[in-house]
Amino acid sequence: MPAKKYVTWAAMAFVAFYVIREPGGAAQSVNQAAIGIASVADSLATFVTELA
């Protein structure tokens, strides 16, 4: 399992580096992810509503 720990730390380091070097790009990425999650939630709500 040490490889999993190293990959996790590397991913965290990459995210920290990206946020420090490109804060605008990081904010836009988080915004796009939030929009995607909201879209999925809206679609799921529509699906459940249409079942009734």
ChimeraX attribute file (.defattr): number of C-alpha atoms within 10 A of each C-alpha:
attribute: neighborCount
match mode: 1-to-1
recipient: residues
	/A:1	5
	/A:2	7
	/A:3	8
	/A:4	9
	/A:5	10
	/A:6	11
	/A:7	11
	/A:8	12
	/A:9	12
	/A:10	12
	/A:11	12
	/A:12	12
	/A:13	12
	/A:14	12
	/A:15	13
	/A:16	14
	/A:17	12
	/A:18	14
	/A:19	14
	/A:20	11
	/A:21	11
	/A:22	12
	/A:23	13
	/A:24	12
	/A:25	12
	/A:26	16
	/A:27	12
	/A:28	12
	/A:29	12
	/A:30	12
	/A:31	12
	/A:32	12
	/A:33	12
	/A:34	12
	/A:35	12
	/A:36	12
	/A:37	12
	/A:38	12
	/A:39	12
	/A:40	12
	/A:41	12
	/A:42	12
	/A:43	12
	/A:44	12
	/A:45	11
	/A:46	11
	/A:47	11
	/A:48	10
	/A:49	9
	/A:50	8
	/A:51	6
	/A:52	5
